[in-house]
Amino acid sequence: QLLRAIGVPISILSLSTMMLTKTRKQDSESMSSAYTLFRTLGGACFITGLTAYTGHRFFIYDTSIRAHYPTPDTQMAWQAAFSDGFMVLLIAIGGIAGMLLLMALRNFRRCD
C-alpha cells in the first residue's frame, strides 16, 4: 500500500501531463478517457496476477514447511510468499523505469 500511495500520484501526474499536452485540443477528451481506461485495466490485471502468484507461492511454501517441520507455521509460508511477490513487483517497477529511461535517452539524442 505504501508503494502504491507513493508511486501512483507520481506516475499519474507525469503520464497524464505527457499524454494530454502532446494531443490536439479536439482529441483531449477521448485521450483522457482512454488513459483512464488503460490505467484501470492495467492496475487490475497486475494486482490480480500478483495475488494469484503470491497464493501459488504460499501453497508451495506451505507444503514444503509441512513436510519438513513437526509443527508447521503458516505465517512463515505467508512471509516467504509475500517476499516473492514483492520481488516480482520490484522487477516490474524496475523494468518500467528502465524502459522510460531508454525512451528519454532516445528522445534526448533526437534533440541534439
N, CA, C and O of each residue as an XYZ file, in Angstrom:
448
protein
N       0.813     -1.193      0.000
C       0.000      0.000      0.000
C       0.860      1.262      0.000
O       0.511      2.270     -0.613
N       1.992      1.182      0.701
C       2.868      2.356      0.755
C       3.451      2.673     -0.618
O       3.483      3.832     -1.033
N       3.915      1.627     -1.328
C       4.444      1.849     -2.671
C       3.378      2.411     -3.592
O       3.655      3.280     -4.419
N       2.178      1.921     -3.450
C       1.089      2.401     -4.285
C       0.766      3.861     -3.962
O       0.507      4.664     -4.858
N       0.784      4.188     -2.676
C       0.482      5.560     -2.271
C       1.532      6.550     -2.772
O       1.222      7.713     -3.030
N       2.762      6.088     -2.906
C       3.826      6.972     -3.382
C       3.903      6.969     -4.907
O       4.014      8.023     -5.534
N       3.843      5.779     -5.494
C       4.080      5.652     -6.923
C       2.954      6.110     -7.817
O       3.193      6.667     -8.888
N       1.727      5.881     -7.389
C       0.587      6.209     -8.248
C       0.497      7.703     -8.541
O       0.364      8.063     -9.711
N       0.560      8.593     -7.555
C       0.468     10.016     -7.895
C       1.615     10.503     -8.782
O       1.416     11.339     -9.663
N       2.815      9.971     -8.540
C       3.951     10.393     -9.357
C       3.762      9.961    -10.804
O       3.968     10.748    -11.727
N       3.369      8.704    -10.996
C       3.219      8.205    -12.368
C       2.013      8.823    -13.057
O       2.078      9.133    -14.247
N       0.926      9.006    -12.344
C      -0.273      9.574    -12.960
C      -0.026     11.012    -13.396
O      -0.417     11.404    -14.496
N       0.599     11.772    -12.570
C       0.843     13.172    -12.904
C       1.731     13.308    -14.137
O       1.420     14.071    -15.051
N       2.833     12.567    -14.158
C       3.748     12.717    -15.292
C       3.170     12.127    -16.575
O       3.314     12.723    -17.642
N       2.516     10.963    -16.490
C       1.953     10.359    -17.693
C       0.781     11.164    -18.246
O       0.672     11.357    -19.457
N      -0.089     11.629    -17.363
C      -1.234     12.391    -17.861
C      -0.785     13.720    -18.446
O      -1.339     14.159    -19.454
N       0.194     14.367    -17.849
C       0.711     15.614    -18.401
C       1.329     15.372    -19.768
O       1.099     16.138    -20.704
N       2.122     14.296    -19.884
C       2.775     13.994    -21.152
C       1.749     13.671    -22.239
O       1.870     14.144    -23.369
N       0.751     12.878    -21.902
C      -0.239     12.477    -22.898
C      -1.129     13.629    -23.326
O      -1.402     13.800    -24.514
N      -1.574     14.403    -22.381
C      -2.545     15.445    -22.713
C      -1.917     16.684    -23.325
O      -2.615     17.445    -23.996
N      -0.628     16.917    -23.123
C      -0.003     18.080    -23.751
C       0.423     17.798    -25.182
O       0.619     18.726    -25.967
N       0.568     16.522    -25.528
C       1.003     16.166    -26.884
C      -0.170     15.909    -27.833
O       0.053     15.599    -29.003
N      -1.403     16.029    -27.359
C      -2.558     15.755    -28.216
C      -3.206     17.062    -28.671
O      -3.033     18.118    -28.064
N      -3.949     16.947    -29.750
C      -4.695     18.116    -30.225
C      -5.849     18.391    -29.276
O      -6.298     17.498    -28.557
N      -6.320     19.613    -29.275
C      -7.376     20.020    -28.340
C      -8.655     19.218    -28.544
O      -9.304     18.857    -27.562
N      -9.035     18.929    -29.774
C     -10.276     18.187    -30.014
C     -10.150     16.705    -29.629
O     -11.166     16.036    -29.443
N      -8.920     16.184    -29.505
C      -8.725     14.783    -29.123
C      -8.467     14.595    -27.632
O      -8.331     13.462    -27.172
N      -8.399     15.667    -26.880
C      -8.002     15.556    -25.475
C      -9.033     14.804    -24.625
O      -8.651     14.090    -23.697
N     -10.318     14.947    -24.917
C     -11.329     14.238    -24.130
C     -11.241     12.733    -24.341
O     -11.284     11.970    -23.376
N     -11.120     12.302    -25.583
C     -11.029     10.865    -25.846
C      -9.705     10.309    -25.343
O      -9.657      9.163    -24.895
N      -8.634     11.085    -25.404
C      -7.340     10.632    -24.886
C      -7.393     10.471    -23.372
O      -6.821      9.528    -22.827
N      -8.071     11.378    -22.698
C      -8.218     11.284    -21.246
C      -9.016     10.044    -20.857
O      -8.673      9.353    -19.897
N     -10.068      9.768    -21.599
C     -10.878      8.571    -21.320
C     -10.092      7.300    -21.574
O     -10.164      6.363    -20.778
N      -9.345      7.247    -22.660
C      -8.534      6.068    -22.979
C      -7.450      5.865    -21.926
O      -7.183      4.735    -21.517
N      -6.827      6.951    -21.489
C      -5.794      6.861    -20.453
C      -6.365      6.278    -19.158
O      -5.755      5.403    -18.543
N      -7.534      6.769    -18.751
C      -8.164      6.265    -17.523
C      -8.538      4.794    -17.663
O      -8.341      4.017    -16.729
N      -9.068      4.407    -18.799
C      -9.436      3.016    -19.034
C      -8.222      2.100    -18.953
O      -8.259      1.086    -18.256
N      -7.151      2.444    -19.655
C      -5.969      1.584    -19.663
C      -5.275      1.563    -18.315
O      -4.728      0.531    -17.925
N      -5.282      2.673    -17.596
C      -4.683      2.703    -16.268
C      -5.444      1.776    -15.319
O      -4.833      1.034    -14.549
N      -6.756      1.819    -15.374
C      -7.577      0.974    -14.506
C      -7.427     -0.494    -14.858
O      -7.236     -1.329    -13.974
N      -7.510     -0.816    -16.143
C      -7.372     -2.213    -16.560
C      -5.981     -2.765    -16.270
O      -5.846     -3.902    -15.818
N      -4.961     -1.977    -16.525
C      -3.595     -2.423    -16.253
C      -3.353     -2.679    -14.780
O      -2.741     -3.682    -14.412
N      -3.831     -1.775    -13.933
C      -3.673     -1.969    -12.494
C      -4.427     -3.183    -11.998
O      -3.911     -3.946    -11.181
N      -5.642     -3.370    -12.482
C      -6.441     -4.517    -12.053
C      -5.801     -5.831    -12.496
O      -5.751     -6.789    -11.723
N      -5.318     -5.880    -13.724
C      -4.680     -7.113    -14.216
C      -3.401     -7.409    -13.452
O      -3.141     -8.564    -13.115
N      -2.594     -6.388    -13.171
C      -1.349     -6.614    -12.437
C      -1.622     -7.069    -11.010
O      -0.972     -7.992    -10.518
N      -2.570     -6.435    -10.347
C      -2.883     -6.827     -8.965
C      -3.449     -8.241     -8.924
O      -3.118     -9.013     -8.023
N      -4.302     -8.591     -9.892
C      -4.853     -9.941     -9.950
C      -3.751    -10.965    -10.176
O      -3.726    -12.005     -9.519
N      -2.851    -10.681    -11.091
C      -1.744    -11.598    -11.353
C      -0.811    -11.743    -10.167
O      -0.360    -12.845     -9.856
N      -0.522    -10.635     -9.505
C       0.354    -10.685     -8.339
C      -0.295    -11.446     -7.190
O       0.388    -12.171     -6.467
N      -1.596    -11.291     -7.013
C      -2.312    -12.035     -5.975
C      -2.305    -13.534     -6.270
O      -2.093    -14.346     -5.370
N      -2.534    -13.895     -7.519
C      -2.508    -15.312     -7.897
C      -1.109    -15.897     -7.706
O      -0.963    -17.017     -7.215
N      -0.093    -15.147     -8.089
C       1.286    -15.606     -7.918
C       1.618    -15.808     -6.444
O       2.215    -16.819     -6.072
N       1.234    -14.847     -5.602
C       1.517    -14.949     -4.169
C       0.779    -16.137     -3.558
O       1.348    -16.846     -2.728
N      -0.468    -16.370     -3.947
C      -1.214    -17.529     -3.458
C      -0.581    -18.843     -3.869
O      -0.534    -19.790     -3.084
N      -0.092    -18.901     -5.108
C       0.577    -20.112     -5.580
C       1.873    -20.361     -4.814
O       2.166    -21.493     -4.429
N       2.651    -19.293     -4.595
C       3.903    -19.440     -3.832
C       3.613    -19.834     -2.385
O       4.383    -20.594     -1.799
N       2.519    -19.337     -1.790
C       2.148    -19.750     -0.443
C       1.884    -21.245     -0.408
O       2.343    -21.930      0.506
N       1.159    -21.757     -1.379
C       0.862    -23.182     -1.422
C       2.156    -24.000     -1.488
O       2.290    -25.013     -0.802
N       3.102    -23.557     -2.315
C       4.376    -24.274     -2.432
C       5.146    -24.238     -1.114
O       5.629    -25.270     -0.649
N       5.262    -23.060     -0.514
C       5.998    -22.941      0.746
C       5.293    -23.680      1.882
O       5.945    -24.330      2.700
N       3.977    -23.584      1.936
C       3.234    -24.258      2.996
C       3.396    -25.773      2.903
O       3.573    -26.443      3.921
N       3.336    -26.308      1.703
C       3.522    -27.747      1.510
C       4.921    -28.171      1.929
O       5.093    -29.207      2.572
N       5.910    -27.380      1.570
C       7.286    -27.695      1.934
C       7.505    -27.612      3.443
O       8.182    -28.464      4.017
N       6.947    -26.608      4.077
C       7.107    -26.451      5.531
C       6.418    -27.598      6.266
O       6.971    -28.145      7.221
N       5.225    -27.960      5.828
C       4.508    -29.065      6.474
C       5.250    -30.395      6.320
O       5.141    -31.264      7.186
N       5.991    -30.560      5.247
C       6.723    -31.801      5.022
C       8.008    -31.887      5.848
O       8.489    -32.986      6.124
N       8.568    -30.740      6.246
C       9.877    -30.761      6.901
C       9.876    -30.344      8.368
O      10.875    -30.557      9.056
N       8.804    -29.765      8.864
C       8.757    -29.316     10.258
C       7.648    -30.045     11.009
O       6.558    -30.244     10.471
N       7.922    -30.444     12.249
C       6.888    -31.164     13.008
C       5.698    -30.274     13.385
O       4.562    -30.747     13.443
N       5.955    -29.005     13.637
C       4.864    -28.065     13.938
C       4.849    -26.997     12.838
O       5.602    -26.026     12.911
N       4.005    -27.168     11.832
C       4.009    -26.218     10.709
C       3.532    -24.831     11.129
O       2.643    -24.681     11.967
N       4.140    -23.844     10.533
C       3.801    -22.445     10.807
C       3.408    -21.781      9.489
O       4.259    -21.540      8.632
N       2.127    -21.488      9.331
C       1.679    -20.892      8.071
C       2.161    -19.448      7.921
O       2.257    -18.939      6.805
N       2.461    -18.792      9.033
C       2.947    -17.420      8.944
C       4.286    -17.376      8.202
O       4.544    -16.447      7.437
N       5.133    -18.379      8.429
C       6.407    -18.436      7.728
C       6.188    -18.608      6.222
O       6.911    -18.019      5.418
N       5.202    -19.406      5.847
C       4.892    -19.604      4.425
C       4.369    -18.311      3.809
O       4.740    -17.970      2.686
N       3.508    -17.583      4.532
C       2.996    -16.312      4.006
C       4.115    -15.297      3.853
O       4.146    -14.556      2.870
N       5.036    -15.251      4.811
C       6.143    -14.300      4.715
C       7.010    -14.587      3.495
O       7.418    -13.666      2.787
N       7.289    -15.860      3.250
C       8.091    -16.221      2.075
C       7.333    -15.902      0.785
O       7.927    -15.423     -0.181
N       6.033    -16.165      0.767
C       5.231    -15.892     -0.432
C       5.158    -14.392     -0.720
O       5.282    -13.975     -1.872
N       4.960    -13.586      0.312
C       4.915    -12.138      0.113
C       6.285    -11.594     -0.290
O       6.371    -10.630     -1.051
N       7.343    -12.201      0.212
C       8.682    -11.802     -0.209
C       8.859    -12.035     -1.707
O       9.414    -11.189     -2.408
N       8.394    -13.169     -2.193
C       8.449    -13.434     -3.631
C       7.583    -12.449     -4.413
O       7.982    -11.981     -5.479
N       6.403    -12.135     -3.886
C       5.517    -11.185     -4.548
C       6.128     -9.803     -4.644
O       6.008     -9.139     -5.674
N       6.787     -9.358     -3.571
C       7.437     -8.047     -3.612
C       8.621     -8.039     -4.570
O       8.927     -7.011     -5.174
N       9.290     -9.188     -4.713
C      10.380     -9.262     -5.680
C       9.842     -9.109     -7.101
O      10.460     -8.428     -7.920
N       8.720     -9.720     -7.403
C       8.093     -9.561     -8.719
C       7.706     -8.104     -8.936
O       7.916     -7.561    -10.020
N       7.144     -7.471     -7.915
C       6.775     -6.059     -8.007
C       7.999     -5.188     -8.256
O       7.951     -4.267     -9.071
N       9.085     -5.470     -7.565
C      10.321     -4.708     -7.751
C      10.861     -4.873     -9.168
O      11.306     -3.901     -9.778
N      10.824     -6.086     -9.691
C      11.295     -6.326    -11.060
C      10.412     -5.589    -12.064
O      10.915     -5.013    -13.029
N       9.099     -5.604    -11.842
C       8.181     -4.909    -12.763
C       8.423     -3.404    -12.743
O       8.488     -2.773    -13.799
N       8.555     -2.834    -11.573
C       8.806     -1.390    -11.471
C      10.157     -1.035    -12.076
O      10.284     -0.017    -12.756
N      11.167     -1.870    -11.833
C      12.481     -1.646    -12.423
C      12.448     -1.726    -13.940
O      13.107     -0.940    -14.620
N      11.684     -2.669    -14.471
C      11.549     -2.787    -15.925
C      10.877     -1.579    -16.542
O      11.299     -1.085    -17.587
N       9.835     -1.110    -15.892
C       9.138      0.082    -16.391
C      10.057      1.302    -16.321
O      10.102      2.104    -17.253
N      10.789      1.436    -15.209
C      11.716      2.566    -15.077
C      12.813      2.493    -16.128
O      13.209      3.518    -16.683
N      13.306      1.293    -16.405
C      14.332      1.132    -17.436
C      13.820      1.495    -18.812
O      14.521      2.142    -19.590
N      12.594      1.080    -19.118
C      12.007      1.424    -20.414
C      11.811      2.929    -20.551
O      12.082      3.498    -21.609
N      11.345      3.571    -19.492
C      11.166      5.023    -19.537
C      12.501      5.743    -19.689
O      12.590      6.756    -20.384
N      13.542      5.216    -19.036
C      14.864      5.812    -19.168
C      15.380      5.681    -20.598
O      15.941      6.630    -21.145
N      15.194      4.514    -21.201
C      15.619      4.330    -22.592
C      14.857      5.251    -23.539
O      15.436      5.805    -24.473
N      13.559      5.412    -23.295
C      12.770      6.319    -24.131
C      13.250      7.757    -23.969
O      13.339      8.497    -24.949
N      13.559      8.153    -22.741
C      14.034      9.515    -22.503
C      15.387      9.738    -23.173
O      15.628     10.799    -23.749
N      16.271      8.743    -23.099
C      17.578      8.877    -23.753
C      17.441      8.951    -25.264
O      18.155      9.710    -25.921
N      16.533      8.172    -25.812
C      16.305      8.203    -27.256
C      15.783      9.574    -27.683
O      16.234     10.124    -28.687
N      14.841     10.126    -26.932
C      14.313     11.450    -27.249
C      15.367     12.535    -27.046
O      15.396     13.525    -27.778
N      16.232     12.347    -26.051
C      17.297     13.313    -25.798
C      18.281     13.343    -26.951
O      18.753     14.414    -27.331
N      18.598     12.193    -27.513
C      19.530     12.127    -28.650
C      18.923     12.760    -29.901
O      19.646     13.321    -30.725
N      17.608     12.673    -30.047
C      16.949     13.289    -31.204
C      17.029     14.806    -31.158
O      17.070     15.470    -32.193
N      17.050     15.345    -29.944
C      17.086     16.808    -29.798
C      18.441     17.384    -30.190
O      18.528     18.550    -30.576
N      19.506     16.575    -30.094
C      20.851     17.085    -30.421
C      21.086     17.227    -31.886
O      22.168     17.643    -32.301
